[in-house]
Amino acid sequence: MKRKKILHQSILTILLIIGAIVMVFPFLYMISTALKGPVFVFEFPPRLIPSNPTLQNFITAITKNNFGLYFWNSTYISILSVSGILLFGSMMAYALARFRFPGRNLVYALILFFMTMPAMSLIVPQFVLANRLNVTDSALGLIFMDMAQNLPFAVFLLEGFIREVPIELEEAAKIDGASPATIFIQIVMPVCKPALATSAIIAFLGVWDEYVWSSTIINTPEKRTIPVAIASFQGVHTTNWGLVFAASLIAVIPVLILFVSLQKYFIKGMTAGAVKG
């Protein structure tokens, strides 16, 4: 029995190692290509460790095609969008989890429905709405739609987490004379840090990597975001993949920083928020 258990653990470990290699290899190859000159990108057989590594692709990516400006545009748009998602998402989640009001079930059903809708199917109505609100070719148009696309999942995750928060904490605060706003800000939100961190990471990924909507409504080059900047490095007939991968690696840095800083909350938030009480 002990041998069988050891065999199962060994097989599982080997499978996990293989899976990790499969997941990590594309990222390693991306780093390798970014450190190669144009002549060595398509060498055969390909080398994972460059024979003549260079940082020229990174220097070119930063200094070419207004990359720094696009990076800044994506940064402040993502920060404002994620802040709005967390603010409105937490308030909506708290209302759905703690209050009973007419239409509550309908609102929750609509949230689930919009979670399942492909973003591409909403491009036309979103453009019509943005045009009527006069927010096309502006950061507001990006922020509003990014919030709308990522808000349903944040509400779903936070609502499930808030349901798991002991109601006794809020009842004790009510006895002490705390208002609903005070309970929400000082009691519920601190307890919901794992769910808030998880929502922030997922929302940031969605906003930071968004390409289709930003390329649809933004016409002024100075207002474009970083995915558009990376796309601009691709040529019509040939593409300098070393340059594209270098720009992509630079774009990954904020995501890694956010994930590393919030990783201790991430798994707890995903597991607790996904369980309905």
Steps between C-alpha positions, in 0.01 A plus 500: 500500500788730585673423171180574311467836675863586421445401136193722473685793656795448266276492193317810618829682562629409153177617337514828694861554393412434137203735525719770656756466220228523236360814664836670558673413172314757279591775748866390504506490120346847498783628724757323284366653179487847656872473576592402143591723210285484182752266333474236774123496553436244226817296540463123470514310720365765735698573816332565831817669631613770251860478387527882474238649737417867456268754662457695178143374450400636841666835430331525160161401644516771767617775267293417189137571401411701815522183709558694821192715440285195425634332814394801706157505335444135588626557855263778602206353307552166675535661844182707460305209348601251769429754775151554359441126463596436863297794630175431314548124502539484877195720559286295263626175651424617854149605402433165331645299787341681794183676387172366367330730249264465203684389189802366689487160332456665159805720557708200603379302198597787269846509654544130431365547148744779413786291639433241230474743209805519268652848499506505119121471483469833685729708279225650284259601782795628703615716212149640447473578873846659513418710195175625656681581825768679298784301659651351183871569447543569872627331813152523651364276227762239582450526877120479488495194275786327678308541825180370341673191359680401820243607761274188483774257599616726783144520636458123474827428680451761773136408561595138559776604739284745696242225552768306689572791735330430838190715532567524874779749435255739335230444761744586777593820318131590458448463874786747551318747273702455181331604175487270194772710336724467807442125513580470131822705513644406839385140546406330174767640268802419723376140529458484120864579419558159330199545272590863429858401412379221273251731329771763457741255334240358262357842415848646444583216261179562308556875474876492440479247216188645333568562131186479287299776670794741531592453134135553404422834668844662529612685189752744645842327519592678826199342677567138408586228751788254526338206312465733202864600540609136491285437193666795326836319517367232265576572136280438197731244340761422765501531877794553733389246761786587730366855520140382548597261778716763672205742500272223628738422786507865601121501495492195730696677777203683662295178498780310674546775757128503580478122523810464719379772737153345533573130453447412868135602461445359152443127565295566812284747312440265208401203718292687757328729250404212274305319773142602545375484858 
